[in-house]
Amino acid sequence: MRRPPSRLTDWLTSLLLIGGIAVGGAPRAAEEPAPALVRDLYYGEVLFHFYRQDDFTALTHLLAARDTGRVPHHEAEAELLLGGLYLGYGQHARAEAIFERLLAGETSATVRDRAWFYLGKLRYQRGLHAEALASFARIGGSLPEALTAELPMLVAQCHLAQGDFAGAERVLAAWDAPGGWAAYARYNLGVALVRLGRLEEGAAALDRVGRMDADNAEEKSLRDKANLALGYARLQVHDAAAARTVLQRVRLRGPFASKALLGVGWADAAAGDYQGALVPWFELTDRDPLDSAVQESFLAVPYALGRLEAHAPAVARYQRALGSFDTEIGRIDAAVARARAGSLVPALLAGDEPDLARWYWRLERVPVDEDSRYLHHLMADHGFQEGVKNYRDLAALSRNLADWRQRLDTFAAMVEARSAAHAGQVPVARARLATVDLEALRARRAALAARVEAATAGRDVVAVASETERDQWRRLEALAALPDLRAGGDPALRERHRVLRGVLAWDLDRRFRERAWRAQRSLRELDAALAEADTRRAAVVTAENGEPSRFTAFAGRIAALAPRIDTLRAAVDVELGTVERQLVALAVAELDAGKQRLASYRVQARFALATLYDRAGAAQAAAERSGARP
């Protein structure tokens, strides 16, 4: 028993935290780092898709951004994210190559240890236990405290999954498990010791877990499982009394209740209390008939009735069991036929969202149909879940490729429309360019520049004056030629003319520097406008000459992509068929195993029924012989 792992997205989030990017969540075993700034726009866009759980878009955009050099400030973080996304889609070789490349660089011991920890944890989640142990073995002594606490449990779980109970015992016995890990460590240690034949040592560890105070559903399930394991271990060494005591600690409504009830009954039967054994076995007969413990109770009840000499009820129960077994075998045969006909796997995903977004996806619900009752048991198998996930990803990828194949036609039409529009705009652009004489504008600009330069050099205040002021100056100059304003003319008029001319000259001189500066600025703005006009004219000419070749290049790329996508679709469809056949084989194997178990129970029921008939016949014959004596 282990703690349920954090979501794979949370684990990948922690990989990002190694690189210094602050994100929303972290696994339970990860510490919170200081936030860091996203400095590249394209990397931020990738993270946006990733946190929206749109992993396929994040992966494709990240590859494009990385290959075009658009994440220069986040190269390490981008590689970590890419490796995690590859892991999510089962691309372990590619992901490991990325981690190896990163870990071979100049990274701190903490970064290296954490990277190997999460790589090993993800391999463990995928069932790659040997590879996970190899990753864990490369961890040094720089793991954070929280991850150090979790590491021995993961290592022990890998050993247990490989059947290396001695290896698991070595790890767990030397582990001073902190806090919430202690109960899990004791349980796994107890299981390992029992499997190694050291029953009393294993029983002590399991008994501690079976008696612990449980505060949540997870701990209650662990406690039940420990009691179940210990109870059946006691039954195997014929310690019925101890087995019954332990098994009675299992909750009646928990996930292990059926097996516990079956074990309690066998403990009573082993002690000769067949009447007592009927109590838990009768309870079992009303439960899910697909449960192997319930199926066994169909035989256990008439067995106990037979030992109590209640032959008629025993016969009726055996006949009922045979009918139930025959019905279930018929249903399994029909389910196998439907699975082989290709209806099983598509039905599993009938209510699923058809996307490629969620790399941690698992099938949580099965469709409501006649095969659902069998699929609930099949869903507990990790290999089948992984196969369904692979099938789902392949189906979504096939749809994605089909969608892009349709888009190519749209893109080709867009290129054709743009090409036609460009051809229609060329004459219009030429006509408008013909109306603009840039050389004449430059000549006018040169004339203006000469006037400004002359006015500035000679401090010609009138040259930079406004049109109104220049008109006023011209009029005053014209008035000076009148007879009344000449020498000998009217002194009053001459004085007024002198004052007006002086005021205007003073005002023009006062504003000369500002106006000269504005004139220079206007010339610079005019130069910039002329340069922009040159640039735009060159762009128009370039577009006129270059756009047709660009359209041709786009059309060529689109045409080249079509066969490539067709090839990929064909490869995906082949792989899709392979995965579907594997899933069907797993499902059929599971169904056949259930069928074989039922067939074995049916044989036992027929044999037991025949034995009861023989006993009844022998008893009747004995009674007849006894009654015939004188």
C-alpha positions in Angstrom: 0.0 0.0 0.0 1.3 3.4 -0.9 0.0 6.9 -0.7 -1.8 8.0 -3.9 0.7 10.0 -6.0 0.2 13.6 -6.6 -1.1 14.5 -10.1 1.6 14.3 -12.8 1.0 17.9 -13.5 2.0 18.7 -9.9 5.2 16.7 -10.4 6.0 18.5 -13.6 5.2 21.8 -11.8 8.0 20.8 -9.3 10.3 20.3 -12.2 9.6 23.8 -13.2 10.3 24.9 -9.7 13.8 23.4 -10.0 14.4 25.9 -12.7 13.1 28.8 -10.7 9.7 29.4 -12.2 7.0 30.1 -9.7 3.7 28.3 -10.5 0.4 27.6 -8.9 0.7 24.2 -7.2 3.4 21.8 -6.0 3.3 18.2 -4.9 2.9 17.4 -1.3 6.5 16.7 -0.9 7.8 19.9 -2.5 8.7 23.2 -0.9 7.5 26.6 -2.1 10.3 28.7 -3.8 10.5 32.4 -4.3 8.6 33.6 -7.4 10.7 34.4 -10.5 9.9 36.5 -13.6 9.0 35.1 -17.0 11.2 37.1 -19.3 10.4 35.6 -22.7 6.9 36.2 -24.2 6.8 32.8 -26.0 7.8 30.9 -22.9 5.0 32.7 -21.0 2.6 31.6 -23.8 3.7 28.0 -23.4 3.2 28.2 -19.6 -0.3 29.6 -20.2 -1.3 26.5 -22.2 0.4 24.2 -19.7 -1.4 25.6 -16.7 -4.7 25.3 -18.6 -3.8 21.6 -18.9 -3.6 21.9 -22.6 -0.4 19.8 -22.7 -0.4 19.0 -26.4 -0.5 22.7 -27.4 2.1 23.5 -24.8 4.4 20.8 -26.2 4.0 21.8 -29.8 4.4 25.6 -29.1 7.4 24.9 -26.8 9.1 22.9 -29.6 8.5 25.7 -32.1 9.7 28.4 -29.7 12.8 26.5 -28.7 13.8 25.6 -32.3 13.5 29.2 -33.4 15.5 30.6 -30.4 12.6 32.4 -28.8 13.2 31.4 -25.2 16.8 32.6 -24.6 16.2 33.5 -21.0 14.6 30.2 -20.0 16.6 27.5 -21.8 17.0 25.3 -18.8 13.3 25.7 -17.6 12.1 25.1 -21.2 14.1 21.8 -21.4 12.8 20.7 -18.0 9.2 21.4 -19.1 9.8 19.6 -22.4 11.2 16.6 -20.7 8.2 16.4 -18.4 5.8 16.7 -21.2 7.5 13.9 -23.1 7.3 11.8 -20.0 3.6 12.5 -19.8 3.1 11.1 -23.3 5.3 8.0 -22.5 8.3 9.2 -24.5 10.7 8.1 -21.8 13.8 7.8 -24.0 13.4 11.4 -25.2 12.7 12.7 -21.7 15.7 10.9 -20.3 18.0 12.3 -23.0 16.9 15.8 -22.0 17.4 15.1 -18.3 20.8 13.6 -19.0 21.8 16.6 -21.1 20.7 19.0 -18.3 22.3 17.0 -15.6 25.6 16.8 -17.5 25.8 20.6 -17.4 26.9 22.9 -14.7 24.0 22.4 -12.3 23.9 22.5 -8.5 23.7 19.2 -6.5 20.2 20.1 -5.3 19.0 20.6 -8.8 20.5 17.3 -10.0 19.1 15.3 -7.0 15.6 16.8 -7.4 15.7 16.1 -11.2 16.6 12.5 -10.6 14.0 12.1 -7.9 11.2 13.3 -10.1 12.4 11.3 -13.0 12.4 8.2 -10.9 9.0 8.9 -9.4 7.5 9.3 -12.9 9.1 6.1 -14.0 7.6 4.4 -11.0 4.2 5.7 -11.8 4.6 4.2 -15.3 5.5 0.8 -13.9 9.2 1.0 -15.0 10.5 -0.2 -11.6 14.0 -1.1 -12.6 14.5 2.2 -14.4 13.0 4.0 -11.4 15.5 2.3 -9.1 18.3 3.4 -11.4 17.2 7.0 -11.2 16.9 6.9 -7.4 20.4 5.4 -7.1 21.8 8.5 -8.7 20.4 10.8 -6.0 23.0 12.3 -3.7 22.6 13.9 -0.4 21.2 17.2 -1.4 17.4 16.4 -1.5 15.1 18.7 0.5 13.8 17.2 3.7 10.3 16.5 2.4 11.6 14.6 -0.6 14.1 12.7 1.5 11.2 11.5 3.6 9.4 10.1 0.6 12.4 8.5 -1.2 12.7 5.3 0.9 9.0 4.5 0.3 9.4 4.8 -3.4 12.5 2.6 -3.4 10.7 0.0 -1.3 7.7 0.0 -3.5 9.9 -0.6 -6.6 11.5 -3.6 -4.8 8.1 -5.0 -3.8 6.7 -4.6 -7.4 9.7 -6.7 -8.6 9.2 -9.4 -6.0 12.4 -8.5 -4.3 11.0 -8.7 -0.7 14.4 -8.9 0.8 15.4 -5.7 -0.9 12.3 -4.0 0.4 12.9 -5.3 3.9 16.4 -3.9 3.9 15.2 -0.4 2.9 12.2 -0.3 5.2 13.9 -1.8 8.3 16.6 0.9 8.1 14.1 3.7 7.5 13.1 5.9 10.4 9.9 7.0 8.6 8.7 10.4 9.7 5.1 11.5 10.3 2.5 10.2 7.9 4.9 7.8 6.2 5.3 5.6 9.3 2.1 3.6 8.9 2.9 2.9 5.2 6.4 1.9 6.1 5.1 -0.6 8.7 2.6 -2.1 6.3 5.0 -2.6 3.5 7.6 -4.0 6.0 5.0 -6.4 7.4 4.1 -7.6 3.9 7.7 -8.1 3.0 8.5 -10.1 6.2 5.5 -12.3 5.7 6.4 -13.1 2.1 9.9 -13.9 3.4 8.4 -16.5 5.8 9.1 -14.4 8.9 5.5 -14.5 10.0 5.8 -13.3 13.6 7.9 -10.3 12.8 5.6 -9.4 9.9 2.5 -9.9 12.0 3.9 -7.5 14.7 4.3 -4.8 12.0 0.9 -5.4 10.4 -0.8 -5.6 13.8 0.5 -2.1 14.7 -1.0 -0.7 11.5 -4.3 -2.7 12.1 -4.8 -1.1 15.5 -3.8 2.5 14.6 -6.1 5.5 15.0 -7.3 6.5 11.5 -8.3 10.1 10.8 -9.2 9.9 7.1 -10.5 7.4 4.5 -7.0 6.7 3.2 -5.7 5.7 6.7 -8.9 3.6 7.3 -8.4 1.7 4.1 -4.7 1.1 5.0 -5.8 -0.2 8.4 -8.4 -2.5 6.8 -5.8 -3.8 4.4 -3.3 -4.5 7.1 -5.9 -6.5 9.1 -6.9 -8.4 6.0 -3.3 -9.3 5.2 -2.6 -10.3 8.8 -5.9 -12.3 9.1 -5.2 -14.4 6.0 -1.6 -14.9 7.1 -2.9 -16.4 10.3 -5.4 -18.6 8.4 -2.5 -20.0 6.3 -0.8 -21.2 9.5 -4.1 -22.6 10.8 -4.4 -20.1 13.6 -8.2 -19.6 13.2 -8.9 -17.9 16.5 -6.3 -15.2 15.9 -7.4 -14.8 12.3 -11.0 -14.3 13.2 -10.1 -11.6 15.8 -8.0 -9.7 13.3 -10.5 -10.0 10.4 -13.3 -8.7 12.5 -11.5 -5.4 12.8 -12.1 -4.8 9.0 -15.0 -2.4 8.3 -18.1 -3.9 6.9 -18.6 -1.2 4.3 -15.0 -0.8 3.3 -13.3 -1.9 0.0 -11.9 -5.1 1.7 -15.1 -6.1 3.6 -16.0 -9.0 1.2 -12.7 -10.8 1.6 -12.7 -10.1 5.3 -16.2 -11.7 5.7 -15.1 -14.7 3.7 -12.0 -15.1 5.9 -14.1 -14.8 9.1 -16.3 -17.6 7.8 -13.4 -19.9 7.1 -11.9 -19.1 10.5 -15.2 -20.3 12.1 -15.3 -23.3 9.8 -11.7 -24.2 10.7 -12.8 -24.1 14.4 -15.7 -26.4 13.6 -18.3 -23.6 14.1 -20.2 -24.0 10.8 -23.3 -22.3 12.2 -21.2 -19.3 13.0 -19.5 -19.4 9.6 -22.9 -19.1 7.9 -23.5 -15.6 9.3 -20.7 -13.8 7.3 -21.2 -16.1 4.3 -24.9 -15.4 4.1 -24.1 -11.7 4.2 -21.7 -12.2 1.2 -24.3 -13.9 -1.0 -26.2 -10.7 -1.3 -23.2 -8.7 -2.5 -21.7 -8.1 -6.0 -21.7 -11.5 -7.8 -18.6 -10.6 -9.7 -16.5 -10.3 -6.6 -14.4 -13.5 -6.2 -15.2 -13.6 -2.5 -18.9 -13.5 -3.2 -18.6 -16.3 -5.8 -16.7 -18.4 -3.3 -19.4 -17.8 -0.7 -21.9 -19.5 -3.1 -20.0 -22.7 -2.5 -19.1 -22.0 1.2 -22.7 -21.7 2.3 -23.9 -25.1 1.1 -20.6 -26.6 2.3 -21.4 -25.4 5.8 -25.1 -26.6 5.5 -23.8 -30.0 4.4 -21.5 -30.2 7.5 -24.6 -29.3 9.6 -26.5 -32.2 8.0 -29.0 -29.8 6.4 -28.8 -31.7 3.1 -31.9 -30.3 1.4 -31.0 -26.6 1.9 -27.4 -27.5 0.9 -28.6 -29.1 -2.4 -30.8 -26.0 -3.1 -27.9 -23.7 -2.5 -25.6 -25.7 -4.8 -28.2 -25.7 -7.5 -28.6 -21.9 -7.1 -24.8 -21.5 -7.3 -24.7 -23.6 -10.5 -27.4 -21.4 -12.0 -25.6 -18.2 -11.0 -22.3 -19.5 -12.4 -23.9 -20.6 -15.7 -25.6 -17.2 -16.1 -22.4 -15.3 -15.5 -20.4 -17.6 -17.8 -22.9 -16.9 -20.5 -22.7 -13.1 -19.9 -18.9 -13.3 -20.0 -19.0 -15.2 -23.3 -21.2 -12.5 -24.8 -18.9 -9.7 -23.4 -15.9 -11.5 -24.9 -17.6 -11.6 -28.3 -18.5 -7.9 -28.1 -14.9 -7.1 -27.2 -13.5 -9.1 -30.1 -16.0 -7.4 -32.4 -14.4 -4.0 -31.6 -17.1 -2.4 -29.5 -15.3 -2.5 -26.1 -12.6 0.2 -26.4 -14.6 2.8 -28.3 -17.4 2.4 -25.7 -14.9 3.1 -22.9 -14.2 6.6 -24.3 -17.8 7.4 -25.4 -18.3 10.0 -22.7 -14.7 11.4 -22.8 -13.6 14.8 -24.0 -11.8 14.1 -27.3 -8.6 16.2 -26.8 -4.9 15.8 -26.2 -4.8 18.1 -23.3 -4.5 16.1 -20.1 -1.3 14.0 -19.8 -2.3 12.7 -16.3 -5.7 11.6 -17.6 -7.2 8.4 -16.2 -10.5 6.7 -17.0 -12.6 7.3 -13.9 -16.0 6.2 -15.1 -17.1 3.3 -17.3 -20.1 3.5 -19.6 -23.4 2.4 -18.4 -24.1 -0.7 -20.4 -24.3 -4.5 -20.1 -20.5 -4.8 -19.9 -20.0 -2.2 -17.3 -20.1 -4.6 -14.4 -17.1 -6.4 -15.7 -15.1 -3.3 -16.6 -15.1 -2.0 -13.1 -12.7 -4.8 -12.1 -10.7 -4.3 -15.2 -10.2 -0.6 -14.5 -8.2 -1.4 -11.4 -5.4 -2.9 -13.6 -2.6 -0.3 -14.1 -1.6 -1.9 -17.5 -5.1 -1.6 -18.8 -5.4 2.0 -17.7 -2.1 2.9 -19.5 -3.3 1.1 -22.6 -6.6 3.0 -22.6 -4.7 6.3 -22.1 -2.4 5.4 -25.1 -5.4 4.5 -27.2 -7.1 7.8 -26.2 -4.0 9.8 -27.1 -3.6 8.1 -30.4 -7.3 8.6 -31.3 -7.0 12.3 -30.4 -3.8 12.5 -32.4 -5.6 11.0 -35.4 -8.4 13.5 -35.1 -5.8 16.3 -34.8 -4.0 15.2 -38.0 -7.4 14.9 -39.8 -8.2 18.4 -38.7 -4.9 19.7 -40.0 -5.4 17.9 -43.2 -8.6 19.9 -43.7 -6.9 23.1 -42.7 -4.4 22.6 -45.5 -7.1 23.0 -48.0 -8.2 26.2 -46.2 -4.6 27.5 -46.2 -4.2 26.7 -49.9 -7.4 28.7 -50.6 -6.2 31.6 -48.5 -2.8 31.7 -50.3 -4.7 31.7 -53.7 -7.0 34.5 -52.5 -4.1 36.6 -51.2 -2.2 36.0 -54.5 -5.2 37.2 -56.5 -5.7 40.2 -54.2 -2.1 41.1 -54.6 -2.2 40.9 -58.3 -5.2 43.3 -58.3 -3.6 45.8 -55.9 -0.3 46.2 -57.9 -1.8 48.5 -60.6 -3.5 50.6 -57.9 -0.2 51.0 -56.0 1.7 51.9 -59.2 -0.9 54.6 -60.0 -0.6 56.1 -56.5 3.1 56.0 -56.6 3.1 57.9 -59.9 1.3 60.8 -58.2 4.0 61.4 -55.7 7.2 63.2 -57.0 9.7 62.6 -54.3 12.5 64.4 -56.2 10.4 67.6 -56.4 9.7 67.4 -52.7 13.4 67.0 -52.0 14.1 70.1 -54.2 11.6 72.1 -52.2 13.1 70.8 -49.0 16.5 71.9 -50.2 15.2 75.4 -50.9 13.6 75.7 -47.6 16.8 74.5 -45.9 18.7 77.2 -47.7 16.3 79.9 -46.6 16.4 78.7 -43.0 20.2 78.6 -43.1 20.5 82.1 -44.6 18.0 83.5 -42.1 19.9 81.9 -39.2 23.3 83.1 -40.4 22.2 86.7 -41.1 19.7 86.8 -38.2 16.9 87.6 -40.6 14.1 87.9 -38.1 11.6 88.6 -40.8 12.4 85.4 -42.8 11.3 83.2 -39.9 8.3 85.3 -38.9 4.7 84.3 -39.4 2.8 85.2 -42.5 0.8 87.9 -40.6 4.0 89.4 -39.2 5.7 89.4 -42.5 2.7 91.2 -44.1 2.8 93.8 -41.3 6.5 94.3 -41.9 6.0 94.8 -45.6 3.2 97.3 -45.0 5.3 99.3 -42.6 8.2 99.3 -45.2 5.8 100.5 -47.9 4.5 103.3 -45.6 8.0 104.5 -45.2 8.1 105.6 -48.8 5.1 107.9 -48.5 5.8 111.7 -48.6 4.3 112.3 -45.2 6.8 109.9 -43.6 9.9 111.2 -45.4 12.2 113.8 -44.0 10.3 117.0 -43.7 7.0 115.3 -43.4 4.5 115.2 -40.5 6.6 114.7 -37.3 3.8 113.0 -35.5 3.2 110.4 -38.3 6.9 109.8 -38.6 7.1 109.1 -34.8 4.2 106.7 -34.8 5.7 104.8 -37.8 9.0 104.6 -36.0 7.4 103.3 -32.8 5.3 100.7 -34.7 8.3 99.5 -36.7 10.5 99.3 -33.5 7.9 97.3 -31.6 7.4 94.8 -34.4 11.2 94.5 -34.9 11.7 94.0 -31.2 9.0 91.3 -31.0 10.4 89.5 -34.1 13.9 89.6 -32.6 12.7 88.3 -29.3 11.1 85.3 -30.9 13.9 84.7 -33.4 15.8 81.9 -31.6 12.6 79.9 -30.9 11.4 80.2 -34.5 14.8 79.3 -35.9 14.8 76.2 -33.7 11.3 75.2 -34.8 12.3 75.7 -38.4 15.2 73.4 -37.9 13.0 70.8 -36.2 10.5 71.0 -39.0 13.3 70.3 -41.5 14.3 67.2 -39.5 10.7 66.0 -39.4 10.5 66.6 -43.1 13.7 64.6 -43.6 12.2 61.7 -41.5 9.0 61.9 -43.6 10.9 61.7 -46.8 13.0 58.8 -45.5 9.8 57.0 -44.5 8.4 57.7 -47.9 11.5 56.2 -49.5 11.2 53.1 -47.2 7.6 52.6 -48.0 8.2 53.1 -51.7 10.9 50.5 -51.5 8.7 48.1 -49.6 6.0 48.5 -52.2 8.4 47.7 -54.9 9.8 44.8 -53.0 6.3 43.5 -52.3 5.4 43.9 -56.0 8.4 41.8 -57.0 8.7 39.4 -54.0 5.2 38.6 -52.9 4.5 36.3 -55.9 7.5 34.2 -54.9 6.4 34.1 -51.3 2.9 32.9 -52.3 4.6 30.3 -54.5 6.7 29.2 -51.5 3.7 29.0 -49.2 1.8 27.0 -51.7 4.7 24.6 -52.1 5.0 24.1 -48.3 1.3 23.4 -48.0 1.4 20.9 -50.9 4.4 19.2 -49.3 2.7 18.9 -45.9 -0.3 17.0 -47.3 1.5 13.7 -48.0 3.4 14.0 -44.8 0.2 14.3 -42.8 -1.3 11.4 -44.7 1.8 9.3 -43.9 1.5 10.2 -40.2 -2.2 9.4 -40.1 -1.6 6.0 -41.6 1.1 5.3 -39.0 -1.1 6.5 -36.2 -4.0 4.4 -37.5 -1.8 1.3 -37.6 -0.6 1.9 -34.0 -4.2 2.6 -33.0 -5.2 -0.8 -34.2 -2.3 -2.4 -32.4 -3.2 -0.8 -29.1 -6.8 -1.7 -29.5 -5.9 -5.3 -30.1 -3.7 -5.3 -27.0 -6.5 -3.8 -24.9 -9.0 -6.3 -26.3 -6.5 -9.1 -25.5 -6.2 -7.8 -21.9 -9.9 -7.5 -21.5 -10.5 -11.0 -22.9 -7.8 -12.4 -20.7 -9.4 -10.8 -17.7 -12.9 -12.0 -18.7 -11.5 -15.5 -19.4 -9.8 -15.6 -16.0 -13.2 -14.8 -14.5 -14.8 -17.4 -16.6 -12.2 -20.0 -15.6 -12.7 -19.2 -12.0 -16.5 -19.6 -12.4 -15.9 -22.9 -14.3 -13.7 -24.1 -11.5 -16.4 -23.2 -8.9 -19.0 -24.9 -11.1 -17.0 -28.1 -11.1 -16.6 -27.9 -7.4 -20.4 -27.3 -7.0 -21.3 -30.3 -9.2 -18.8 -32.5 -7.3 -20.2 -31.4 -4.0 -23.7 -31.8 -5.2 -22.9 -35.3 -6.4 -21.3 -36.1 -3.1 -24.5 -34.9 -1.3 -26.6 -37.1 -3.6 -24.4 -40.1 -2.9 -24.6 -39.5 0.8 -28.4 -39.1 0.6 -28.6 -42.3 -1.4 -26.4 -44.2 0.9 -28.4 -43.0 3.9 -31.6 -44.0 2.3 -30.2 -47.4 1.4 -29.0 -47.9 4.9 -32.4 -46.9 6.3 -34.1 -49.3 4.0 -31.8 -52.2 5.0 -32.4 -51.3 8.6 -36.1 -51.3 8.2 -36.1 -54.7 6.4 -34.4 -56.6 9.3 -36.6 -59.0 11.4 
